[in-house]
Amino acid sequence: MVVGKTVCVTGASGFIASWLVKLLLERGYTVRGTIRNPEKAKYLLQLPGASDRLKLFSANLLEPGSFDEVVAACDGVFHVASPTSAEAITDPQAQFILPAVNGTLNVLASCAKVHTQRVVLTSSVGAINRTPKCTPEIVVDESFWSEEDYCQERKDWYALSKTLAEKAAWDFVKEKGLDMVVINPSGVLGPTLQASELGTNKYILGLLNGTMKVYPNLTFGVVGVKDVAMAHILAYESQHATGRYICSGPVLQSADVVSLLKKLYPMYDISAKVGDEAFHMVPPYNLSSQKLRDLGLHVQPIEDVIYETVASFKEWGLLD
């Protein structure tokens, strides 16, 4: 048990952040969570330990100083909040890039004012692997950076936003002397603590319930949400943690995921067909999480993650 430690989790009601809040409470932390929508975050108050050690605050990523009060009372800050998707992308700069970059800098500016002991930033493998350098014979590690032109050509605004936000964060903490560690998760699956917070799970649900008719031809790493949450905690608690940490299980292609779902759940009629976006597909490559394993994290097998994911769909009434 951690006694007396108080930490902030931004975007506390999100898919990854909610699991982070849950695990922090289980370890004895006092948590100050920032949220945008109090109604959507009510479920967090039902978590074990929440009645005594969780307090929620409204905060706006794009408002300078919005996090000052929250982080002032904290030993550490987990900055998880960031735009992840948009139904219709009409203005990538406004929908993805500005919220990610300016939101990150606003949180870090609040931390700099009170000299926060350690900041753990949630970035993404999208800030690492969007580059033609990712080939089967190469081990992709934390030294890789996604190429901005490559992201723009593919209209991968999420990856571009995470790349620009992380680069801006490293420049800022270097200038201000803040201690920051970064977690770079791949595609995150796993059980959800709230039916409305599906994250990447929505693609699995769409394949199983038949609403997804066409799936994109992609290559991506996958990892369980509980492992991603624990990676953040290990990065915060370890005195030796430094720099970036890839958090990923195997690298798969879309067709591999579809085949795995058909094998695990033959009772569902998975009829989705692959799209024609062949230019997006690259051969599977080696994505190294060795640095994170050295901190003590061993990720769940992807089959176990999918079992837990589907079980949570059924628990929430999202799947028969």
ZAMAR-913762 format. One record per residue (C-alpha): chain; x, y, z. Coordinates in Angstrom, 3 decimals. Each point is the difference from the previous one (the first is absolute). Last residue first. Layout:
# residues N
<r c="A" xx="X" yy="Y" zz="Z"/>
...
This chain:
# residues 320
<r c="A" xx="-25.590" yy="-11.327" zz="-26.743"/>
<r c="A" xx="2.284" yy="3.020" zz="-0.316"/>
<r c="A" xx="-0.181" yy="3.536" zz="1.391"/>
<r c="A" xx="-1.845" yy="-1.037" zz="3.138"/>
<r c="A" xx="2.630" yy="1.458" zz="2.293"/>
<r c="A" xx="1.049" yy="-3.406" zz="1.335"/>
<r c="A" xx="-0.064" yy="-1.423" zz="-3.523"/>
<r c="A" xx="2.406" yy="2.625" zz="-1.291"/>
<r c="A" xx="2.112" yy="-0.537" zz="3.140"/>
<r c="A" xx="0.327" yy="-3.704" zz="-0.811"/>
<r c="A" xx="1.047" yy="0.937" zz="-3.536"/>
<r c="A" xx="2.874" yy="2.099" zz="1.323"/>
<r c="A" xx="1.049" yy="-2.592" zz="2.573"/>
<r c="A" xx="0.224" yy="-2.693" zz="-2.681"/>
<r c="A" xx="1.839" yy="2.424" zz="-2.305"/>
<r c="A" xx="2.630" yy="0.755" zz="2.638"/>
<r c="A" xx="0.472" yy="-3.709" zz="0.693"/>
<r c="A" xx="0.579" yy="-0.693" zz="-3.703"/>
<r c="A" xx="2.441" yy="2.928" zz="-0.157"/>
<r c="A" xx="2.267" yy="-1.613" zz="2.587"/>
<r c="A" xx="0.283" yy="2.335" zz="3.004"/>
<r c="A" xx="3.014" yy="2.301" zz="0.200"/>
<r c="A" xx="2.997" yy="-0.499" zz="2.271"/>
<r c="A" xx="0.979" yy="3.193" zz="1.835"/>
<r c="A" xx="2.985" yy="0.005" zz="2.375"/>
<r c="A" xx="1.940" yy="3.166" zz="-0.854"/>
<r c="A" xx="2.219" yy="-2.107" zz="-2.305"/>
<r c="A" xx="-3.185" yy="-1.058" zz="-1.766"/>
<r c="A" xx="-0.535" yy="3.692" zz="-0.790"/>
<r c="A" xx="3.390" yy="0.275" zz="-1.733"/>
<r c="A" xx="-0.628" yy="-3.277" zz="-1.803"/>
<r c="A" xx="-3.247" yy="1.256" zz="-1.540"/>
<r c="A" xx="1.424" yy="-0.407" zz="-3.510"/>
<r c="A" xx="-2.165" yy="0.242" zz="-3.110"/>
<r c="A" xx="1.266" yy="-2.547" zz="-2.531"/>
<r c="A" xx="-1.638" yy="0.446" zz="-3.403"/>
<r c="A" xx="-3.136" yy="-1.280" zz="-1.693"/>
<r c="A" xx="0.042" yy="0.775" zz="-3.744"/>
<r c="A" xx="-1.492" yy="3.385" zz="-0.923"/>
<r c="A" xx="-3.621" yy="0.695" zz="-0.866"/>
<r c="A" xx="-1.134" yy="3.555" zz="-0.612"/>
<r c="A" xx="0.531" yy="-0.202" zz="-3.767"/>
<r c="A" xx="-2.438" yy="-2.895" zz="-0.114"/>
<r c="A" xx="-2.960" yy="2.177" zz="0.891"/>
<r c="A" xx="-2.345" yy="-2.226" zz="-1.992"/>
<r c="A" xx="-2.151" yy="-1.051" zz="2.916"/>
<r c="A" xx="-0.013" yy="-3.424" zz="1.626"/>
<r c="A" xx="-3.367" yy="-1.682" zz="0.316"/>
<r c="A" xx="-2.256" yy="-0.203" zz="3.034"/>
<r c="A" xx="-2.071" yy="-3.177" zz="0.333"/>
<r c="A" xx="0.611" yy="-0.960" zz="3.606"/>
<r c="A" xx="-2.995" yy="-2.198" zz="0.751"/>
<r c="A" xx="0.402" yy="-0.583" zz="3.722"/>
<r c="A" xx="-0.127" yy="-3.510" zz="1.465"/>
<r c="A" xx="3.560" yy="-0.672" zz="-1.205"/>
<r c="A" xx="1.301" yy="2.271" zz="2.778"/>
<r c="A" xx="3.659" yy="-0.817" zz="0.750"/>
<r c="A" xx="0.916" yy="-1.146" zz="-3.529"/>
<r c="A" xx="-2.043" yy="2.657" zz="-1.794"/>
<r c="A" xx="1.463" yy="2.645" zz="2.337"/>
<r c="A" xx="3.540" yy="-1.201" zz="-0.739"/>
<r c="A" xx="-0.618" yy="0.072" zz="-3.756"/>
<r c="A" xx="-1.334" yy="3.576" zz="0.214"/>
<r c="A" xx="3.007" yy="1.062" zz="2.069"/>
<r c="A" xx="2.419" yy="-1.591" zz="-2.477"/>
<r c="A" xx="-1.823" yy="1.684" zz="-2.913"/>
<r c="A" xx="0.630" yy="3.393" zz="1.563"/>
<r c="A" xx="3.731" yy="-0.653" zz="0.097"/>
<r c="A" xx="1.776" yy="-0.754" zz="3.232"/>
<r c="A" xx="2.881" yy="1.313" zz="2.125"/>
<r c="A" xx="0.099" yy="-1.917" zz="3.280"/>
<r c="A" xx="-0.185" yy="1.596" zz="3.463"/>
<r c="A" xx="0.700" yy="3.651" zz="0.544"/>
<r c="A" xx="1.128" yy="2.670" zz="2.459"/>
<r c="A" xx="2.894" yy="2.002" zz="-1.439"/>
<r c="A" xx="1.716" yy="1.970" zz="2.765"/>
<r c="A" xx="1.520" yy="3.467" zz="-0.461"/>
<r c="A" xx="2.559" yy="1.832" zz="2.137"/>
<r c="A" xx="0.948" yy="-1.017" zz="3.528"/>
<r c="A" xx="-1.090" yy="-2.452" zz="2.655"/>
<r c="A" xx="2.748" yy="-0.653" zz="2.569"/>
<r c="A" xx="-1.895" yy="1.359" zz="2.989"/>
<r c="A" xx="-2.841" yy="-2.376" zz="-0.861"/>
<r c="A" xx="-3.383" yy="1.062" zz="1.385"/>
<r c="A" xx="-1.200" yy="2.200" zz="-2.845"/>
<r c="A" xx="1.102" yy="-2.245" zz="-2.859"/>
<r c="A" xx="-1.371" yy="-3.010" zz="1.877"/>
<r c="A" xx="-3.337" yy="1.806" zz="0.387"/>
<r c="A" xx="-0.210" yy="0.936" zz="-3.668"/>
<r c="A" xx="0.855" yy="-3.558" zz="-1.044"/>
<r c="A" xx="-2.770" yy="-1.229" zz="2.314"/>
<r c="A" xx="-2.576" yy="1.987" zz="-1.970"/>
<r c="A" xx="1.340" yy="-1.352" zz="-3.307"/>
<r c="A" xx="-0.059" yy="-3.552" zz="1.357"/>
<r c="A" xx="-3.603" yy="0.415" zz="1.121"/>
<r c="A" xx="-0.904" yy="1.312" zz="-3.473"/>
<r c="A" xx="1.312" yy="-3.092" zz="-1.771"/>
<r c="A" xx="2.389" yy="0.373" zz="-2.937"/>
<r c="A" xx="-0.125" yy="-0.044" zz="-3.793"/>
<r c="A" xx="2.567" yy="0.977" zz="-2.634"/>
<r c="A" xx="-1.129" yy="1.070" zz="-3.439"/>
<r c="A" xx="-0.058" yy="-0.876" zz="-3.707"/>
<r c="A" xx="-3.000" yy="1.248" zz="-1.941"/>
<r c="A" xx="-2.303" yy="-0.991" zz="-2.858"/>
<r c="A" xx="-3.131" yy="1.768" zz="1.169"/>
<r c="A" xx="-3.132" yy="-1.948" zz="0.950"/>
<r c="A" xx="-3.190" yy="-0.141" zz="-2.020"/>
<r c="A" xx="-3.452" yy="-1.045" zz="1.212"/>
<r c="A" xx="0.311" yy="1.139" zz="3.603"/>
<r c="A" xx="-3.508" yy="-0.206" zz="1.459"/>
<r c="A" xx="0.179" yy="-3.785" zz="0.159"/>
<r c="A" xx="-0.189" yy="-0.385" zz="3.774"/>
<r c="A" xx="3.432" yy="-1.658" zz="0.249"/>
<r c="A" xx="1.866" yy="2.237" zz="-2.445"/>
<r c="A" xx="-1.500" yy="3.190" zz="1.424"/>
<r c="A" xx="0.806" yy="-1.058" zz="3.562"/>
<r c="A" xx="3.639" yy="-0.596" zz="-0.913"/>
<r c="A" xx="0.137" yy="3.398" zz="-1.722"/>
<r c="A" xx="-1.656" yy="1.723" zz="2.961"/>
<r c="A" xx="2.707" yy="-1.433" zz="2.268"/>
<r c="A" xx="2.367" yy="2.744" zz="-1.196"/>
<r c="A" xx="-1.524" yy="2.317" zz="2.610"/>
<r c="A" xx="-3.129" yy="-1.482" zz="1.536"/>
<r c="A" xx="-0.914" yy="2.633" zz="2.580"/>
<r c="A" xx="-3.804" yy="0.167" zz="-0.228"/>
<r c="A" xx="-0.517" yy="-3.389" zz="1.642"/>
<r c="A" xx="2.068" yy="0.956" zz="3.042"/>
<r c="A" xx="2.809" yy="-1.917" zz="1.720"/>
<r c="A" xx="1.139" yy="-1.454" zz="-3.320"/>
<r c="A" xx="1.665" yy="-3.369" zz="-0.415"/>
<r c="A" xx="2.949" yy="-0.122" zz="-2.358"/>
<r c="A" xx="1.557" yy="1.419" zz="-3.140"/>
<r c="A" xx="2.658" yy="2.675" zz="-0.566"/>
<r c="A" xx="1.693" yy="0.410" zz="-3.377"/>
<r c="A" xx="3.658" yy="0.845" zz="0.788"/>
<r c="A" xx="1.011" yy="1.748" zz="3.191"/>
<r c="A" xx="2.798" yy="2.603" zz="0.219"/>
<r c="A" xx="0.547" yy="0.857" zz="3.671"/>
<r c="A" xx="2.080" yy="3.116" zz="0.694"/>
<r c="A" xx="2.043" yy="0.921" zz="3.094"/>
<r c="A" xx="0.401" yy="3.600" zz="1.136"/>
<r c="A" xx="2.162" yy="1.682" zz="2.659"/>
<r c="A" xx="-0.362" yy="3.757" zz="-0.507"/>
<r c="A" xx="3.050" yy="2.232" zz="-0.580"/>
<r c="A" xx="-1.947" yy="2.829" zz="-1.649"/>
<r c="A" xx="1.816" yy="0.055" zz="-3.363"/>
<r c="A" xx="0.360" yy="-3.770" zz="-0.203"/>
<r c="A" xx="-3.596" yy="-0.387" zz="1.132"/>
<r c="A" xx="-1.220" yy="2.266" zz="-2.819"/>
<r c="A" xx="2.036" yy="-1.540" zz="-2.825"/>
<r c="A" xx="-1.083" yy="-3.497" zz="1.063"/>
<r c="A" xx="-3.648" yy="1.090" zz="0.096"/>
<r c="A" xx="0.139" yy="1.637" zz="-3.440"/>
<r c="A" xx="1.385" yy="-3.231" zz="-1.449"/>
<r c="A" xx="-2.760" yy="-1.970" zz="1.721"/>
<r c="A" xx="-2.737" yy="2.293" zz="-1.272"/>
<r c="A" xx="1.341" yy="0.024" zz="-3.573"/>
<r c="A" xx="0.189" yy="-3.787" zz="-0.155"/>
<r c="A" xx="-3.354" yy="-0.495" zz="1.726"/>
<r c="A" xx="-1.726" yy="2.428" zz="-2.377"/>
<r c="A" xx="1.627" yy="-1.600" zz="-3.043"/>
<r c="A" xx="-1.068" yy="-3.460" zz="1.120"/>
<r c="A" xx="-3.591" yy="1.195" zz="0.464"/>
<r c="A" xx="0.019" yy="1.878" zz="-3.289"/>
<r c="A" xx="0.898" yy="-3.008" zz="-2.112"/>
<r c="A" xx="-0.928" yy="1.656" zz="-3.293"/>
<r c="A" xx="2.299" yy="-2.484" zz="-1.737"/>
<r c="A" xx="2.097" yy="2.711" zz="-1.636"/>
<r c="A" xx="-0.160" yy="2.036" zz="3.209"/>
<r c="A" xx="1.344" yy="-2.834" zz="2.118"/>
<r c="A" xx="2.924" yy="-0.615" zz="-2.402"/>
<r c="A" xx="0.773" yy="3.728" zz="-0.081"/>
<r c="A" xx="0.164" yy="0.060" zz="3.813"/>
<r c="A" xx="2.335" yy="-2.967" zz="0.261"/>
<r c="A" xx="-0.577" yy="-2.219" zz="3.029"/>
<r c="A" xx="2.934" yy="-0.195" zz="2.385"/>
<r c="A" xx="2.202" yy="-3.008" zz="0.743"/>
<r c="A" xx="2.430" yy="-0.077" zz="2.958"/>
<r c="A" xx="-2.661" yy="-1.691" zz="2.141"/>
<r c="A" xx="0.370" yy="-3.305" zz="-1.837"/>
<r c="A" xx="-0.853" yy="-1.524" zz="-3.376"/>
<r c="A" xx="2.037" yy="-3.136" zz="-0.603"/>
<r c="A" xx="0.696" yy="-0.079" zz="-3.746"/>
<r c="A" xx="-0.087" yy="-3.022" zz="-2.330"/>
<r c="A" xx="-3.770" yy="0.144" zz="-0.411"/>
<r c="A" xx="-0.059" yy="3.691" zz="-1.063"/>
<r c="A" xx="-0.920" yy="3.140" zz="1.925"/>
<r c="A" xx="2.308" yy="2.566" zz="-1.687"/>
<r c="A" xx="-2.927" yy="1.104" zz="-2.181"/>
<r c="A" xx="-1.087" yy="2.154" zz="2.959"/>
<r c="A" xx="-3.123" yy="0.228" zz="2.109"/>
<r c="A" xx="1.442" yy="-2.240" zz="2.728"/>
<r c="A" xx="1.023" yy="2.293" zz="2.861"/>
<r c="A" xx="-2.546" yy="2.742" zz="0.730"/>
<r c="A" xx="-2.804" yy="-2.399" zz="-0.925"/>
<r c="A" xx="1.491" yy="-2.300" zz="2.632"/>
<r c="A" xx="-1.862" yy="2.439" zz="2.194"/>
<r c="A" xx="0.457" yy="2.761" zz="2.585"/>
<r c="A" xx="-1.269" yy="-0.218" zz="3.556"/>
<r c="A" xx="2.179" yy="2.300" zz="2.088"/>
<r c="A" xx="1.263" yy="-0.902" zz="3.472"/>
<r c="A" xx="1.006" yy="3.131" zz="1.921"/>
<r c="A" xx="2.279" yy="-0.215" zz="3.026"/>
<r c="A" xx="0.740" yy="2.122" zz="3.080"/>
<r c="A" xx="-2.265" yy="2.881" zz="-1.050"/>
<r c="A" xx="1.953" yy="3.276" zz="0.220"/>
<r c="A" xx="-3.032" yy="2.117" zz="0.994"/>
<r c="A" xx="-0.023" yy="2.398" zz="-2.958"/>
<r c="A" xx="1.549" yy="-2.629" zz="-2.271"/>
<r c="A" xx="-2.976" yy="-2.321" zz="0.518"/>
<r c="A" xx="-2.447" yy="2.702" zz="-1.150"/>
<r c="A" xx="2.170" yy="0.587" zz="-3.074"/>
<r c="A" xx="0.043" yy="-3.745" zz="-0.626"/>
<r c="A" xx="-3.800" yy="-0.102" zz="-0.063"/>
<r c="A" xx="-0.180" yy="2.963" zz="-2.380"/>
<r c="A" xx="2.720" yy="-1.476" zz="-2.216"/>
<r c="A" xx="-1.892" yy="-3.281" zz="-0.338"/>
<r c="A" xx="-3.255" yy="1.766" zz="-0.827"/>
<r c="A" xx="1.766" yy="2.245" zz="-2.509"/>
<r c="A" xx="1.468" yy="-2.966" zz="-1.884"/>
<r c="A" xx="-2.905" yy="-2.451" zz="0.159"/>
<r c="A" xx="-2.830" yy="2.537" zz="-0.239"/>
<r c="A" xx="1.782" yy="1.853" zz="-2.847"/>
<r c="A" xx="0.767" yy="-3.133" zz="-2.015"/>
<r c="A" xx="-3.210" yy="-1.981" zz="0.113"/>
<r c="A" xx="-3.281" yy="1.767" zz="-0.729"/>
<r c="A" xx="1.258" yy="3.532" zz="-0.698"/>
<r c="A" xx="2.955" yy="-0.945" zz="-2.208"/>
<r c="A" xx="-1.802" yy="-2.963" zz="-1.513"/>
<r c="A" xx="-2.896" yy="2.209" zz="-1.189"/>
<r c="A" xx="-2.799" yy="-1.946" zz="-1.689"/>
<r c="A" xx="0.528" yy="-3.435" zz="1.471"/>
<r c="A" xx="-3.443" yy="-1.519" zz="0.432"/>
<r c="A" xx="-0.584" yy="-2.525" zz="2.792"/>
<r c="A" xx="3.053" yy="1.202" zz="1.907"/>
<r c="A" xx="2.591" yy="-2.038" zz="1.823"/>
<r c="A" xx="2.584" yy="-0.021" zz="2.789"/>
<r c="A" xx="0.088" yy="3.531" zz="1.423"/>
<r c="A" xx="2.336" yy="0.091" zz="3.012"/>
<r c="A" xx="-0.244" yy="-0.529" zz="3.762"/>
<r c="A" xx="2.635" yy="-2.297" zz="1.555"/>
<r c="A" xx="2.210" yy="2.417" zz="1.912"/>
<r c="A" xx="0.964" yy="-1.921" zz="3.131"/>
<r c="A" xx="1.179" yy="2.495" zz="2.618"/>
<r c="A" xx="2.091" yy="-0.557" zz="3.123"/>
<r c="A" xx="0.310" yy="1.257" zz="3.565"/>
<r c="A" xx="-3.270" yy="1.878" zz="-0.268"/>
<r c="A" xx="-1.561" yy="2.934" zz="1.878"/>
<r c="A" xx="0.937" yy="2.611" zz="-2.601"/>
<r c="A" xx="-1.077" yy="-2.329" zz="-2.808"/>
<r c="A" xx="-3.723" yy="0.744" zz="0.348"/>
<r c="A" xx="0.226" yy="3.723" zz="0.677"/>
<r c="A" xx="2.221" yy="0.735" zz="-2.980"/>
<r c="A" xx="-1.827" yy="-2.238" zz="-2.473"/>
<r c="A" xx="-2.101" yy="2.685" zz="-1.711"/>
<r c="A" xx="2.996" yy="2.347" zz="-0.094"/>
<r c="A" xx="-0.091" yy="0.290" zz="-3.767"/>
<r c="A" xx="-3.387" yy="-1.108" zz="-1.401"/>
<r c="A" xx="0.276" yy="-2.453" zz="-2.876"/>
<r c="A" xx="0.043" yy="-3.120" zz="2.166"/>
<r c="A" xx="-3.083" yy="1.133" zz="1.898"/>
<r c="A" xx="-0.432" yy="-1.194" zz="3.575"/>
<r c="A" xx="-2.884" yy="-1.209" zz="2.146"/>
<r c="A" xx="1.207" yy="-1.684" zz="3.177"/>
<r c="A" xx="-0.614" yy="-3.457" zz="1.462"/>
<r c="A" xx="1.087" yy="-1.160" zz="3.448"/>
<r c="A" xx="1.026" yy="-3.550" zz="0.786"/>
<r c="A" xx="1.439" yy="-1.236" zz="3.310"/>
<r c="A" xx="-2.773" yy="-0.559" zz="2.539"/>
<r c="A" xx="-3.061" yy="-0.864" zz="-2.099"/>
<r c="A" xx="2.200" yy="-1.267" zz="-2.816"/>
<r c="A" xx="1.561" yy="-2.847" zz="1.961"/>
<r c="A" xx="-1.736" yy="-2.686" zz="-2.034"/>
<r c="A" xx="-1.431" yy="1.608" zz="-3.162"/>
<r c="A" xx="-3.501" yy="1.476" zz="0.254"/>
<r c="A" xx="1.202" yy="3.605" zz="-0.427"/>
<r c="A" xx="1.434" yy="-0.964" zz="-3.375"/>
<r c="A" xx="-3.525" yy="-0.719" zz="-1.247"/>
<r c="A" xx="-0.852" yy="3.694" zz="0.313"/>
<r c="A" xx="2.416" yy="0.938" zz="-2.789"/>
<r c="A" xx="-2.460" yy="0.239" zz="-2.882"/>
<r c="A" xx="-2.210" yy="2.361" zz="1.996"/>
<r c="A" xx="2.936" yy="2.220" zz="1.005"/>
<r c="A" xx="0.960" yy="0.629" zz="-3.654"/>
<r c="A" xx="3.396" yy="1.597" zz="-0.566"/>
<r c="A" xx="2.018" yy="-1.890" zz="2.593"/>
<r c="A" xx="3.063" yy="0.421" zz="2.200"/>
<r c="A" xx="0.794" yy="-2.639" zz="2.599"/>
<r c="A" xx="1.605" yy="0.636" zz="3.389"/>
<r c="A" xx="1.086" yy="-3.369" zz="1.337"/>
<r c="A" xx="1.109" yy="-1.013" zz="3.495"/>
<r c="A" xx="2.197" yy="-3.053" zz="-0.434"/>
<r c="A" xx="-0.514" yy="-3.244" zz="1.887"/>
<r c="A" xx="1.040" yy="-2.548" zz="-2.603"/>
<r c="A" xx="-3.634" yy="-0.860" zz="-0.790"/>
<r c="A" xx="-0.697" yy="3.702" zz="-0.516"/>
<r c="A" xx="2.834" yy="0.179" zz="-2.525"/>
<r c="A" xx="-1.321" yy="-3.089" zz="-1.773"/>
<r c="A" xx="-3.491" yy="1.457" zz="-0.412"/>
<r c="A" xx="1.253" yy="3.442" zz="-1.076"/>
<r c="A" xx="2.245" yy="-1.622" zz="-2.621"/>
<r c="A" xx="-2.932" yy="-2.092" zz="-1.190"/>
<r c="A" xx="-2.042" yy="3.193" zz="-0.413"/>
<r c="A" xx="2.916" yy="1.672" zz="-1.779"/>
<r c="A" xx="0.252" yy="-2.658" zz="-2.706"/>
<r c="A" xx="-3.655" yy="0.158" zz="-1.097"/>
<r c="A" xx="-0.658" yy="3.627" zz="0.916"/>
<r c="A" xx="-1.709" yy="1.219" zz="3.184"/>
<r c="A" xx="3.187" yy="1.429" zz="1.542"/>
<r c="A" xx="0.857" yy="2.346" zz="-2.873"/>
<r c="A" xx="2.939" yy="1.186" zz="2.086"/>
<r c="A" xx="1.189" yy="-2.171" zz="2.885"/>
<r c="A" xx="1.445" yy="1.912" zz="2.971"/>
<r c="A" xx="1.983" yy="-1.613" zz="2.796"/>
<r c="A" xx="0.024" yy="0.058" zz="3.800"/>
<r c="A" xx="2.369" yy="-2.218" zz="1.962"/>
<r c="A" xx="-0.779" yy="-0.248" zz="3.718"/>
<r c="A" xx="0.362" yy="-3.756" zz="0.409"/>
<r c="A" xx="0.707" yy="-2.217" zz="-2.996"/>
<r c="A" xx="-1.138" yy="-3.528" zz="0.818"/>
